[in-house]
Amino acid sequence: SSSTKSTSSLTSEDYLIFGTAPSQLFDSISITLDNLLTKEVGSLPLLPRTPSDANSSGNNGIKAQTSQLTGEDKLLLKLRTTYKKNFDLVEAYCARNIFTINYFPKTKRRKVVERFLATNDQSTDKSNADGCNSTQSLPNINFASPPTDALLPAPQQIIDMDREILLARQ
């Protein structure tokens, strides 16, 4: 019972200071990452765009479903699975080690919370005096996509670059 109480008070201290900002941050990054994966994989020129019917007979369940996917869908599925698994690990790590104050001694945690509440009260008073909305939210995160006006090298330039690489390796 005391360990449950101390664990819940630690999480409530973390929630009091950080709120839902960490999960909102990671949700925003995850959505942006998924959009970028979809956009960039969709722009790859040599992926098969039609479902492959090879090995579709005799398969059942998930294998039958994945065999009906296009090459683009299969690549996206593998990338999303890998990124989301690793991203979940990063989110869990940050929740346990970065967005927490539970590693501080009890008296220091209390001081941190009191100082945070005092600072938060002062900023709320200032924003209310200015007529601003006191609700806090994360800023929008926008990542610049690679320039689309970049010129692709001509076939002869590619051959020349390959020769330079070959010479550099020797």
Contact map, one row per residue, 1 for C-alpha under 8 A:
11111000000000000000000000000000000000000000000000000000000000000000000000000000000000000000000000000000000000000000000000000000000000000000000000000000000000000000000000
11111100000000000000000000000000000000000000000000000000000000000000000000000000000000000000000000000000000000000000000000000000000000000000000000000000000000000000000000
11111110000000000000000000000000000000000000000000000000000000000000000000000000000000000000000000000000000000000000000000000000000000000000000000000000000000000000000000
11111111000000000000000000000000000000000000000000000000000000000000000000000000000000000000000000000000000000000000000000000000000000000000000000000000000000000000000000
11111111100000000000000000000000000000000000000000000000000000000000000000000000000000000000000000000000000000000000000000000000000000000000000000000000000000000000000000
01111111110000000000000000000000000000000000000000000000000000000000000000000000000000000000000000000000000000000000000000000000000000000000000000000000000000000000000000
00111111111000000000000000000000000000000000000000000000000000000000000000000000000000000000000000000000000000000000000000000000000000000000000000000000000000000000000000
00011111111100000000000000000000000000000000000000000000000000000000000000000000000000000000000000000000000000000000000000000000000000000000000000000000000000000000000000
00001111111110000000000000000000000000000000000000000000000000000000000000000000000000000000000000000000000000000000000000000000000000000000000000000000000000000000000000
00000111111111000000000000000000000000000000000000000000000000000000000000000000000000000000000000001100000000000000000000000000000000000000000000000000000000000000000000
00000011111111100000000000000000000000000000000000000000000000000000000000000000000000000000000000000000000000000000000000000000000000000000000000000000000000000000000000
00000001111111110000000000000000000000000000000000000000000000000000000000000000000000000000000000000000000000000000000000000000000000000000000000000000000000000000000000
00000000111111111000000000000000000000000000000000000000000000000000000000000000000000000000000000001000000000001000000000000000000000000000000000000000000000000000000000
00000000011111111110000000000000000000000000000000000000000000000000000000000000000000000000000000111100000000000000000000000000000000000000000000000000000000000000000000
00000000001111111111000000000000000000000000000000000000000000000000000000000000000000000000000000000000000000000000000000000000000000000000000000000000000000000000000000
00000000000111111110000000000000000000000000000000000000000000000000000000000000000000000000000000000000000000001000000000000000000000000000000000000000000000000000000000
00000000000011111110000000000000000000000000000000000000000000000000000000000000000000000000000000000000000000001001000000000000000000000000000000000000000000000000000000
00000000000001111111110000000000000000000000000000000000000000000000000000000000000000000000000000100000000000000000000000000000000000000000000000000000000000000000000000
00000000000001111111110000000000000000000000000000000000000000000000000000000000000000000000000000000000000000000000000000000000000000000000000000000000000000000000000000
00000000000000100111111100000000000000000000000000000000000000000000000000000000000000000000000000000000000000000000000000000000000000000000000000000000000000000000000000
00000000000000000111111110000000000000000000000000000000000000000000000000000000000000000000000000000000000000000000000000000000000000001100000000000000000000000000000000
00000000000000000111111111000000000000000000000000000000000000000000000000000000000000000000001000100000000000000000000000000000000000000000000000000000000000000000000000
00000000000000000001111111100000000000000000000000000000000000000000000000000000000000000010000000000000000000000000000000000000000000000000000000000000000000000000000000
00000000000000000001111111110000000000000000000000000000000000000000000000000000000000000000000000000000000000000000000000000000000000000100000000000000000000000000000000
00000000000000000000111111111000000000000000000000000000000000000000000000000000000000000000000000000000000000000000000000000000000000000100000000000000000000000000000000
00000000000000000000011111111100000000000000000000000000000000000000000000000000000000000010000000000000000000000000000000000000000000000000000000000000000000000000000000
00000000000000000000001111111110000000000000000000000000000000000000000000000000000000000000000000000000000000000000000000000000000000000000000000000000000000000000000000
00000000000000000000000111111111000000000000000000000000000000000000000000000000000000000000000000000000000000000000000000000000000000000000100000000000000000000000000000
00000000000000000000000011111111100000000000000000000000000000000000000000000000000000000000000000000000000000000000000000000000000000000000100000000000000000000000000000
00000000000000000000000001111111110000000000000000000000000000000000000000000000000100100000000000000000000000000000000000000000000000000000000000000000000000000000000000
00000000000000000000000000111111111000000000000000000000000000000000000000000000000000000000000000000000000000000000000000000000000000000000000000000000000000000000000000
00000000000000000000000000011111111100000000000000000000000000000000000000000000000000000000000000000000000000000000000000000000000000000000000000000000000000000000000000
00000000000000000000000000001111111110000000000000000000000000000000000000000000000000000000000000000000000000000000000000000000000000000000000000000000000000000000000000
00000000000000000000000000000111111111000000000000000000000000000000000000000001000000000000000000000000000000000000000000000000000000000000000000000000000000000000000000
00000000000000000000000000000011111111100000000000000000000000000000000000000000000000000000000000000000000000000000000000000000000000000000000000000000000000000000000000
00000000000000000000000000000001111111110000000000000000000000000000000000000000000000000000000000000000000000000000000000000000000000000000000000000000000000000000000000
00000000000000000000000000000000111111111000000000000000000000000000000000010011000000000000000000000000000000000000000000000000000000000000000000000000000000000000000000
00000000000000000000000000000000011111111100000000000000000000000000000000010000000000000000000000000000000000000000000000000000000000000000000000000000000000000000000000
00000000000000000000000000000000001111111110000000000000000000000000000000000000000000000000000000000000000000000000000000000000000000000000000000000000000000000000000000
00000000000000000000000000000000000111111111000000000000000000000000000000000000000000000000000000000000000000000000000000000000000000000000000000000000000000000000000000
00000000000000000000000000000000000011111111000000000000000000000000000100110000000000000000000000000000000000000000000000000000000000000000000000000000000000000000000000
00000000000000000000000000000000000001111111000000000000000000000000000100000000000000000000000000000000000000000000000000000000000000000000000000000000000000000000000000
00000000000000000000000000000000000000111111100000000000000000000000000000000000000000000000000000000000000000000000000000000000000000000000000000000000000000000000000000
00000000000000000000000000000000000000011111111000000000000000000000000000000000000000000000000000000000000000000000000000000000000000000000000000000000000000000000000000
00000000000000000000000000000000000000000011111000000000000000000000000000000000000000000000000000000000000000000000000000000000000000000000000000000000000000000000000000
00000000000000000000000000000000000000000001111100000000000000000000000000000000000000000000000000000000000000000000000000000000000000000000000000000000000000000000000000
00000000000000000000000000000000000000000001111110000000000000000000001100000000000000000000000000000000000000000000000000000000000000000000000000000000000000000000000000
00000000000000000000000000000000000000000000011111100000000000000000011100000000000000000000000000000000000000000000000000000000000000000000000000000000000000000000000000
00000000000000000000000000000000000000000000001111100000000000000000011100000000000000000000000000000000000000000000000000000000000000000000000000000000000000000000000000
00000000000000000000000000000000000000000000000111110000000000000000111000000000000000000000000000000000000000000000000000000000000000000000000000000000000000000000000000
00000000000000000000000000000000000000000000000111111000000000000011111000000000000000000000000000000000000000000000000000000000000000000000000000000000000000000000000000
00000000000000000000000000000000000000000000000001111100000000000011111000000000000000000000000000000000000000000000000000000000000000000000000000000000000000000000000000
00000000000000000000000000000000000000000000000000111111000000000011000000000000000000000000000000000000000000000000000000000000000000000000000000000000000000000000000000
00000000000000000000000000000000000000000000000000011111100000000010000000000000000000000000000000000000000000000000000000000000000000000000000000000000000000000000000000
00000000000000000000000000000000000000000000000000001111111000000010000000000000000000000000000000000000000000000000000000000000000000000000000000000000000000000000000000
00000000000000000000000000000000000000000000000000001111111000010011000000000000000000000000000000000000000000000000000000000000000000000000000000000000000000000000000000
00000000000000000000000000000000000000000000000000000111111000000000000000000000000000000000000000000000000000000000000000000000000000000000000000000000000000000000000000
00000000000000000000000000000000000000000000000000000011111100000000000000000000000000000000000000000000000000000000000000000000000000000000000000000000000000000000000000
00000000000000000000000000000000000000000000000000000011111110110000000000000000000000000000000000000000000000000000000000000000000000000000000000000000000000000000000000
00000000000000000000000000000000000000000000000000000000011111111000000000000000000000000000000000000000000000000000000000000000000000000000000000000000000000000000000000
00000000000000000000000000000000000000000000000000000000001111111000000000000000000000000000000000000000000000000000000000000000000000000000000000000000000000000000000000
00000000000000000000000000000000000000000000000000000000000111111100000000000000000000000000000000000000000000000000000000000000000000000000000000000000000000000000000000
00000000000000000000000000000000000000000000000000000000001111111110000000000000000000000000000000000000000000000000000000000000000000000000000000000000000000000000000000
00000000000000000000000000000000000000000000000000000001001111111111000000000000000000000000000000000000000000000000000000000000000000000000000000000000000000000000000000
00000000000000000000000000000000000000000000000000000000000111111111100000000000000000000000000000000000000000000000000000000000000000000000000000000000000000000000000000
00000000000000000000000000000000000000000000000000000000000001111111100001000000000000000000000000000000000000000000000000000000000000000000000000000000000000000000000000
00000000000000000000000000000000000000000000000000111111000000111111100000000000000000000000000000000000000000000000000000000000000000000000000000000000000000000000000000
00000000000000000000000000000000000000000000000000111001000000011111110000000000000000000000000000000000000000000000000000000000000000000000000000000000000000000000000000
00000000000000000000000000000000000000000000000001110000000000001111111111000000000000000000000000000000000000000000000000000000000000000000000000000000000000000000000000
00000000000000000000000000000000000000000000000111110000000000000001111111000000000000000000000000000000000000000000000000000000000000000000000000000000000000000000000000
00000000000000000000000000000000000000000000001111110000000000000000111111100000000000000000000000000000000000000000000000000000000000000000000000000000000000000000000000
00000000000000000000000000000000000000001100001110000000000000000000111111110000000000000000000000000000000000000000000000000000000000000000000000000000000000000000000000
00000000000000000000000000000000000000000000000000000000000000000000111111111000000000000000000000000000000000000000000000000000000000000000000000000000000000000000000000
00000000000000000000000000000000000000000000000000000000000000000100111111111100000000000000000000000000000000000000000000000000000000000000000000000000000000000000000000
00000000000000000000000000000000000000001000000000000000000000000000001111111110000000000000000000000000000000000000000000000000000000000000000000000000000000000000000000
00000000000000000000000000000000000011001000000000000000000000000000000111111111000000000000000000000000000000000000000000000000000000000000000000000000000000000000000000
00000000000000000000000000000000000000000000000000000000000000000000000011111111100000000000000000000000000000000000000000000000000000000000000000000000000000000000000000
00000000000000000000000000000000000000000000000000000000000000000000000001111111110000000000000000000000000000000000000000000000000000000000000000000000000000000000000000
00000000000000000000000000000000000010000000000000000000000000000000000000111111111000000000000000000000000000000000000000000000000000000000000000000000000000000000000000
00000000000000000000000000000000010010000000000000000000000000000000000000011111111100000000000000000000000000000000000000000000000000000000000000000000000000000000000000
00000000000000000000000000000000000000000000000000000000000000000000000000001111111110000000000000000000000000000000000000000000000000000000000000000000000000000000000000
00000000000000000000000000000000000000000000000000000000000000000000000000000111111111000000000000000000000000000000000000000000000000000000000000000000000000000000000000
00000000000000000000000000000000000000000000000000000000000000000000000000000011111111100000000000000000000000000000000000000000000000000000000000000000000000000000000000
00000000000000000000000000000100000000000000000000000000000000000000000000000001111111110000000000000000000000000000000000000000000000000000000000000000000000000000000000
00000000000000000000000000000000000000000000000000000000000000000000000000000000111111111000000000000000000000000000000000000000000000000000000000000000000000000000000000
00000000000000000000000000000000000000000000000000000000000000000000000000000000011111111100000000000000000000000000000000000000000000000000000000000000000000000000000000
00000000000000000000000000000100000000000000000000000000000000000000000000000000001111111110000000000000000000000000000000000000000000000000000000000000000000000000000000
00000000000000000000000000000000000000000000000000000000000000000000000000000000000111111111000000000000000000000000000000000000000000000000000000000000000000000000000000
00000000000000000000000000000000000000000000000000000000000000000000000000000000000011111111100000000000000000000000000000000000000000000000000000000000000000000000000000
00000000000000000000000000000000000000000000000000000000000000000000000000000000000001111111110000000000000000000000000000000000000000000000000000000000000000000000000000
00000000000000000000001001000000000000000000000000000000000000000000000000000000000000111111111000000000000000000000000000000000000000000000000000000000000000000000000000
00000000000000000000000000000000000000000000000000000000000000000000000000000000000000011111111100000000000000000000000000000000000000000000000000000000000000000000000000
00000000000000000000000000000000000000000000000000000000000000000000000000000000000000001111111111000000000000000000000000000000000000000000000000000000000000000000000000
00000000000000000000000000000000000000000000000000000000000000000000000000000000000000000111111111100000000000000000000000000000000000000000000000000000000000000000000000
00000000000000000000010000000000000000000000000000000000000000000000000000000000000000000011111111110000000000000000000000000000000000000000000000000000000000000000000000
00000000000000000000000000000000000000000000000000000000000000000000000000000000000000000001111111110000000000000000000000000000000000000000000000000000000000000000000000
00000000000000000000000000000000000000000000000000000000000000000000000000000000000000000000111111110000000000000000000000000000000000000000000000000000000000000000000000
00000000000000000000000000000000000000000000000000000000000000000000000000000000000000000000111111110000000000000000000000000000000000000000000000000000000000000000000000
00000000000001000100010000000000000000000000000000000000000000000000000000000000000000000000011111111000000000000000000000000000000000000000000000000000000000000000000000
00000000000001000000000000000000000000000000000000000000000000000000000000000000000000000000001111111110000000000000000000000000000000000000000000000000000000000000000000
00000000010011000000000000000000000000000000000000000000000000000000000000000000000000000000000000111111000010000000000000000000000000000000000000000000000000000000000000
00000000010001000000000000000000000000000000000000000000000000000000000000000000000000000000000000011111100010000000000000000000000000000000000000000000000000000000000000
00000000000000000000000000000000000000000000000000000000000000000000000000000000000000000000000000011111100000000000000000000000000000000000000000000000000000000000000000
00000000000000000000000000000000000000000000000000000000000000000000000000000000000000000000000000001111110110000000000000000000000000000000000000000000000000000000000000
00000000000000000000000000000000000000000000000000000000000000000000000000000000000000000000000000000111111110000000000000000000000000000000000000000000000000000000000000
00000000000000000000000000000000000000000000000000000000000000000000000000000000000000000000000000000001111111000000000000000000000000000000000000000000000000000000000000
00000000000000000000000000000000000000000000000000000000000000000000000000000000000000000000000000000000111111100000000000000000000000000000000000000000000000000000000000
00000000000000000000000000000000000000000000000000000000000000000000000000000000000000000000000000000001111111110000000000000000000000000000000000000000000000000000000000
00000000000000000000000000000000000000000000000000000000000000000000000000000000000000000000000000001101111111111000000000000000000000000000000000000000000000000000000000
00000000000000000000000000000000000000000000000000000000000000000000000000000000000000000000000000000000011111111100000000000000000000000000000000000000000000000000000000
00000000000000000000000000000000000000000000000000000000000000000000000000000000000000000000000000000000001111111110000000000000000000000000000000000000000000000000000000
00000000000000000000000000000000000000000000000000000000000000000000000000000000000000000000000000000000000111111111000000000000000000000000000000000000000000000000000000
00000000000010011000000000000000000000000000000000000000000000000000000000000000000000000000000000000000000011111111100000000000000000000000000000000000000000000000000000
00000000000000000000000000000000000000000000000000000000000000000000000000000000000000000000000000000000000001111111110000000000000000000000000000000000000000000000000000
00000000000000000000000000000000000000000000000000000000000000000000000000000000000000000000000000000000000000111111111000000000000000000000000000000000000000000000000000
00000000000000001000000000000000000000000000000000000000000000000000000000000000000000000000000000000000000000011111111100000000000000000000000000000000000000000000000000
00000000000000000000000000000000000000000000000000000000000000000000000000000000000000000000000000000000000000001111111110000000000000000000000000000000000000000000000000
00000000000000000000000000000000000000000000000000000000000000000000000000000000000000000000000000000000000000000111111111000000000000000000000000000000000000000000000000
00000000000000000000000000000000000000000000000000000000000000000000000000000000000000000000000000000000000000000011111111100000000000000000000000000000000000000000000000
00000000000000000000000000000000000000000000000000000000000000000000000000000000000000000000000000000000000000000001111111110000000000000000000000000000000000000000000000
00000000000000000000000000000000000000000000000000000000000000000000000000000000000000000000000000000000000000000000111111111000000000000000000000000000000000000000000000
00000000000000000000000000000000000000000000000000000000000000000000000000000000000000000000000000000000000000000000011111111100000000000000000000000000000000000000000000
00000000000000000000000000000000000000000000000000000000000000000000000000000000000000000000000000000000000000000000001111111110000000000000000000000000000000000000000000
00000000000000000000000000000000000000000000000000000000000000000000000000000000000000000000000000000000000000000000000111111111000001000000000000000000000000000000000000
00000000000000000000000000000000000000000000000000000000000000000000000000000000000000000000000000000000000000000000000011111111100000000000000000000000000000000000000000
00000000000000000000000000000000000000000000000000000000000000000000000000000000000000000000000000000000000000000000000001111111110000000000000000000000000000000000000000
00000000000000000000000000000000000000000000000000000000000000000000000000000000000000000000000000000000000000000000000000111111111111000000000000000000000000000000000000
00000000000000000000000000000000000000000000000000000000000000000000000000000000000000000000000000000000000000000000000000011111111111000000000000000000000000000000000000
00000000000000000000000000000000000000000000000000000000000000000000000000000000000000000000000000000000000000000000000000001111111100000000000000000000000000000000000000
00000000000000000000000000000000000000000000000000000000000000000000000000000000000000000000000000000000000000000000000000000111111100000000000000000000000000000000000000
00000000000000000000000000000000000000000000000000000000000000000000000000000000000000000000000000000000000000000000000000000011111110000000000000000000000000000000000000
00000000000000000000000000000000000000000000000000000000000000000000000000000000000000000000000000000000000000000000000000000011111111000000000000000000000000000000000000
00000000000000000000000000000000000000000000000000000000000000000000000000000000000000000000000000000000000000000000000000000011001111100000000000000000000000000000000000
00000000000000000000000000000000000000000000000000000000000000000000000000000000000000000000000000000000000000000000000000010011000111110000000000000000000000000000000000
00000000000000000000000000000000000000000000000000000000000000000000000000000000000000000000000000000000000000000000000000000000000011111000000000000000000000000000000000
00000000000000000000000000000000000000000000000000000000000000000000000000000000000000000000000000000000000000000000000000000000000001111100000000000000000000000000000000
00000000000000000000100000000000000000000000000000000000000000000000000000000000000000000000000000000000000000000000000000000000000000111110000000000000000000000000000000
00000000000000000000100110000000000000000000000000000000000000000000000000000000000000000000000000000000000000000000000000000000000000011111000000000000000000000000000000
00000000000000000000000000000000000000000000000000000000000000000000000000000000000000000000000000000000000000000000000000000000000000001111100000000000000000000000000000
00000000000000000000000000000000000000000000000000000000000000000000000000000000000000000000000000000000000000000000000000000000000000000111110000000000000000000000000000
00000000000000000000000000011000000000000000000000000000000000000000000000000000000000000000000000000000000000000000000000000000000000000011111000000000000000000000000000
00000000000000000000000000000000000000000000000000000000000000000000000000000000000000000000000000000000000000000000000000000000000000000001111100000000000000000000000000
00000000000000000000000000000000000000000000000000000000000000000000000000000000000000000000000000000000000000000000000000000000000000000000111110000000000000000000000000
00000000000000000000000000000000000000000000000000000000000000000000000000000000000000000000000000000000000000000000000000000000000000000000011111000000000000000000000000
00000000000000000000000000000000000000000000000000000000000000000000000000000000000000000000000000000000000000000000000000000000000000000000001111100000000000000000000000
00000000000000000000000000000000000000000000000000000000000000000000000000000000000000000000000000000000000000000000000000000000000000000000000111110000000000000000000000
00000000000000000000000000000000000000000000000000000000000000000000000000000000000000000000000000000000000000000000000000000000000000000000000011111100000000000000000000
00000000000000000000000000000000000000000000000000000000000000000000000000000000000000000000000000000000000000000000000000000000000000000000000001111100000000000000000000
00000000000000000000000000000000000000000000000000000000000000000000000000000000000000000000000000000000000000000000000000000000000000000000000000111110000000000000000000
00000000000000000000000000000000000000000000000000000000000000000000000000000000000000000000000000000000000000000000000000000000000000000000000000111111000000000000000000
00000000000000000000000000000000000000000000000000000000000000000000000000000000000000000000000000000000000000000000000000000000000000000000000000001111100000000000000000
00000000000000000000000000000000000000000000000000000000000000000000000000000000000000000000000000000000000000000000000000000000000000000000000000000111110000000000000000
00000000000000000000000000000000000000000000000000000000000000000000000000000000000000000000000000000000000000000000000000000000000000000000000000000011111111000000000000
00000000000000000000000000000000000000000000000000000000000000000000000000000000000000000000000000000000000000000000000000000000000000000000000000000001111111000000000000
00000000000000000000000000000000000000000000000000000000000000000000000000000000000000000000000000000000000000000000000000000000000000000000000000000000111111100000000000
00000000000000000000000000000000000000000000000000000000000000000000000000000000000000000000000000000000000000000000000000000000000000000000000000000000111111110000000000
00000000000000000000000000000000000000000000000000000000000000000000000000000000000000000000000000000000000000000000000000000000000000000000000000000000111111111000000000
00000000000000000000000000000000000000000000000000000000000000000000000000000000000000000000000000000000000000000000000000000000000000000000000000000000111111111100000000
00000000000000000000000000000000000000000000000000000000000000000000000000000000000000000000000000000000000000000000000000000000000000000000000000000000001111111110000000
00000000000000000000000000000000000000000000000000000000000000000000000000000000000000000000000000000000000000000000000000000000000000000000000000000000000111111111000000
00000000000000000000000000000000000000000000000000000000000000000000000000000000000000000000000000000000000000000000000000000000000000000000000000000000000011111111100000
00000000000000000000000000000000000000000000000000000000000000000000000000000000000000000000000000000000000000000000000000000000000000000000000000000000000001111111110000
00000000000000000000000000000000000000000000000000000000000000000000000000000000000000000000000000000000000000000000000000000000000000000000000000000000000000111111111000
00000000000000000000000000000000000000000000000000000000000000000000000000000000000000000000000000000000000000000000000000000000000000000000000000000000000000011111111100
00000000000000000000000000000000000000000000000000000000000000000000000000000000000000000000000000000000000000000000000000000000000000000000000000000000000000001111111110
00000000000000000000000000000000000000000000000000000000000000000000000000000000000000000000000000000000000000000000000000000000000000000000000000000000000000000111111111
00000000000000000000000000000000000000000000000000000000000000000000000000000000000000000000000000000000000000000000000000000000000000000000000000000000000000000011111111
00000000000000000000000000000000000000000000000000000000000000000000000000000000000000000000000000000000000000000000000000000000000000000000000000000000000000000001111111
00000000000000000000000000000000000000000000000000000000000000000000000000000000000000000000000000000000000000000000000000000000000000000000000000000000000000000000111111
00000000000000000000000000000000000000000000000000000000000000000000000000000000000000000000000000000000000000000000000000000000000000000000000000000000000000000000011111
